[in-house]
Amino acid sequence: MIQTAQNIVIRTHPNDNVGIVANPSGLKKGTVVWENLMLVQDIPMGHKVALKNLLIGEPVIRYGQVIAYAGEEIPRGGWVNETNIRLPRPPALQDIAYIKPEWTPPKPLEGYTFEGYKNPDGSVGTKNVLGITTSVQCVAGMTEYICQKIRRELLPLYPNVDDVVAFNHSYGCGIAIDAPAAIVPIRTIQNIAQNPNFGGEIMIIGLGCEKLRPERLLPQNSTEASILYLQDEAFEGFESMVEGIMELAEKHLQKLNRRQRTTCPASDLVVGMQCGGSDAFSGLTGNPVSGFAADLIVRAGGTVFFSEVTEVRDAIHLLVPRAIDESVAQALKDEMAWYDDYLERGKADRSANTTPGNKSGGLSTIVEKSLGSVAKSGTSPIVDVISPGDKIRKKGLNFVATPASDFVCGTLQLAAGMNMHVFITGRGTPYGLNMVPVIKVSSNSKLSARWHDLIDFDAGPVAFGLKTIEDMGWELFKLILEVASGTKEVATDKLGLYNDLVLFNPGPLT
């Protein structure tokens, strides 16, 4: 940390030639910090200041890594941003060699538990939810109507059931159902139906004429009694359809109402880590704190996954050495290559990822964003790589390959089997999911103070040395256990703020 009185500039790594302005109001031209470094421009909070004169083509270094090259001469004390730098090439996948790491497992973390819902398949829920999925977008209006009716008329009769949730989507017809890429959205819908928070009690509402047959979406050990077709000739008009769905819902609610929370080891946690609306502090505070909590969950025998291919692509050279074996290392590179090709077919590249908000928050390039993003994965070895829409197979740290879009990533992490979600933000977003609890972590205290009723956990004190990453990582870990137990309610559940799920469909429409 570089500071004079209350003028604070943070250098992330000793080799960095840029620092981050930490002051909430930014720093003005003429401000002097650290070793008579004078700012030659006004620099906003979270943005980079050159710690030395940077010549054209010279590397810009943050996190000890090259995040860009100077596109023009930048004086010492100057503002380094997306207008005066250029993007480096991504790491060449074929050049990243894998050498099995020498890794000494940390001491197991024992004795930590939460109160969850045990399922017959061995999974554990953190909520008790009636799930309604659909086989085609045509029935979405009906499921929304039904959910409101169930909440109003049935849920008060079943106090142990938290909510009813409809998974509406834009898939199911007008599609090339047998195209190779069609497996991604289909298995996503299949696996979301098996999320631990549904307890196996899933309803499927179909139309009847769609290409995606509802039978394909049934969880294992379910029966066709869980399917209802609106085109069934037994129904005479709208009210008849509603009555049929309500009768089916009541059968499932009766079973769900018998579920009870019981003490479960922390090893039953399946926590998805995601960030959105990131800023320059995300990689300094929120993501490292979440990464420390991730390591604690892994030490306790639990499961954590991180995602967002375009937000790890430029840090892949740091992730491959963490793979547990050669096959996992190759799978990481294969997912990166698949997505490189996917973007190229769309005439785009990973630079399209960074948003105006990211840049306003000080993240000038996707490289800088990626290096901060991977911090939420902690330091544990990566035990497996999961393709989009698939379920996790192993406990420990998994890379679940997803696009970086918050809603698509959240959807695919649900399909992978998460029962808890940690979402880190620097700019702020009301993002929430109604299928799992979402703990919202702010990377800076300015956001946490302004959004005091939307943020659950403020990691901002780390930036000013008021708390350590370790201290706050433990705090977040304990909060995860409390939320998983139902003893603490997250902001999005208090307020009822939930985003629609969005399928990733790389296949063709017809």
URZIJO-V56635 format. One record per helix or strand of 2 or more residues. SS is the DSSP state (~ for helix, > for strand). FROM is the first residue (numbers start at 1). TO is the last residue. If there is no record, write none. Layout:
BEGIN
ss:from:to
SS:FROM:TO
SS:FROM:TO
END
This chain:
BEGIN
ss:from:to
>:2:4
>:7:10
>:18:21
>:32:33
>:37:38
>:48:50
>:59:62
>:65:70
>:79:80
>:85:86
~:93:95
>:113:118
>:124:125
>:129:134
~:137:153
~:155:157
>:163:167
~:182:192
~:196:198
>:202:206
~:214:217
~:224:226
>:227:229
~:238:256
>:262:265
~:266:268
>:270:275
~:286:299
>:303:306
~:309:311
~:313:322
~:326:345
~:350:352
~:356:360
~:366:377
>:382:386
>:396:400
~:406:416
>:420:425
>:437:442
~:445:450
>:457:458
~:460:464
~:469:485
~:491:495
END
